[in-house]
Amino acid sequence: MKGSKSTLVLIIGVCLVAGCRLNGTWTVIELDPPARSLSRAPAAISFARDGRYALTETVGEESNSSTGKYSWNGLSLKLVAEDDGEYTYPCRFNWDFSLRVANHSAGDPWVATLRRNE
């Protein structure tokens, strides 16, 4: 138990110092399965400090954008779209500070790795 607490403290400390935060624009660098095999696939998302987001998806050969509000508790990302409902995704920061987001929906499950644009 002591080792688990030490690891958790280390992870939190690294995140605070290195900037494990969502603010900014993130681009998908890896998607499993590839976007061409999905009906809708994430391409990029921007998170504002005021709790709003803007998402760009590929839908077939076209791009689609949506906006709304987000919340993040360190384990899951909740998106409340202005026009399309509410979605919750398990997510976590990787050691290289990329963000891993999973969609486990029955229709089009995917796992995306995103990197913050500098």
N, C-alpha and C positions, 0 to 999 in steps of 0.2 A: 504494500500500500504506500509506503514511504517513497519508493521509486516512482510510482504513478503520480504522486503529488509533485515530485521534483520535475518530472517530465512536463506536466501540465504548466507549472510555473515557468519553465524554460520556454515552452511554446508561446505562452502569453507574453513573456518578456521580449522574445524575438519579434513577435508581431507588433508590439508597442514601439520598439525601437526602429524596426525596418519598415513599418507602415502597412500592416495587414489591414487595409481598409478598402472599401469598395469605391469611394469617390474617384471619378475619372471615367475614361472611356476604355473599354476592354474589347479586344478582338479575338475571335475564335482562331486558335492556332492548330487545334486537333479536334476532330469530331468522329465519333464511333457510333454507328456506322457513318460512312461518308455522306455528305449532304445530298448527293445525287440520288441516293436510295431512300430519302425521306420526303414526305409530302411538304413538310415545313422544317427548316433548319435554322438555328441561330447563326448570325454572322458577326454581330457586334452589339454591345449595349453600353450606354452611358449612365452613370449614377451621379446625381447631384446631391450636394450636402443637405438640401431641403427635403430629401426623401422622395424625389421624383426620378423616373428613369425614362430612357428612350431606347427602344429595341429595334434592331434591323434584322429581319429574317429573309432567307431565300425561300420562295414558294415556287417550285418548278424553276422556270427560267427568269422569274421576276423577283424584285425586292419588295418587301412589305415592311412598313414601319408602324410601331405602336408606342404609346406613352401611358404613363400611369404613376402609381406610387409603389415604393418598395419598402420592405423591412428585412433586416438580416440579424440573426442572433448568433452568428458564428458557426451554426450547424445547418441552417436552412435559410433559403432566400424565398421571400414571399413577394410576388408581383401581383398587384391589383391593377389590371388594365382599365383604361377609361371606357373602352368599348367592347371588351371581350372576356370579362370574368376575372377570376382569381386563381393563381397557380402557386404552388409551393414546391420548391426543388431542394433536395439535399445538396449541400455544397460545402467545400472546404478549401483552405489555402494549402498548396503544395509547398515543399521546402524551398523551391525556386521562386516562390511568391506568385506563381501562376494560380489561377482559380479553377477548380474542378466543379462542374455543375452537372447533375444527373436529372434526366427526365425519365421517370419510370411509368409513364402512361401506357395504356394498352395499345393505343393506335400507332404511335411512332416513338418508341423509347430510344434515347440517345444519351451519350456522355460527352460533354464538351470540356476542353481545356482552353482557358482564355488567358491572355496576357494583357496587362495594362499598357496602354500607349504612353510613351514618355513625352 
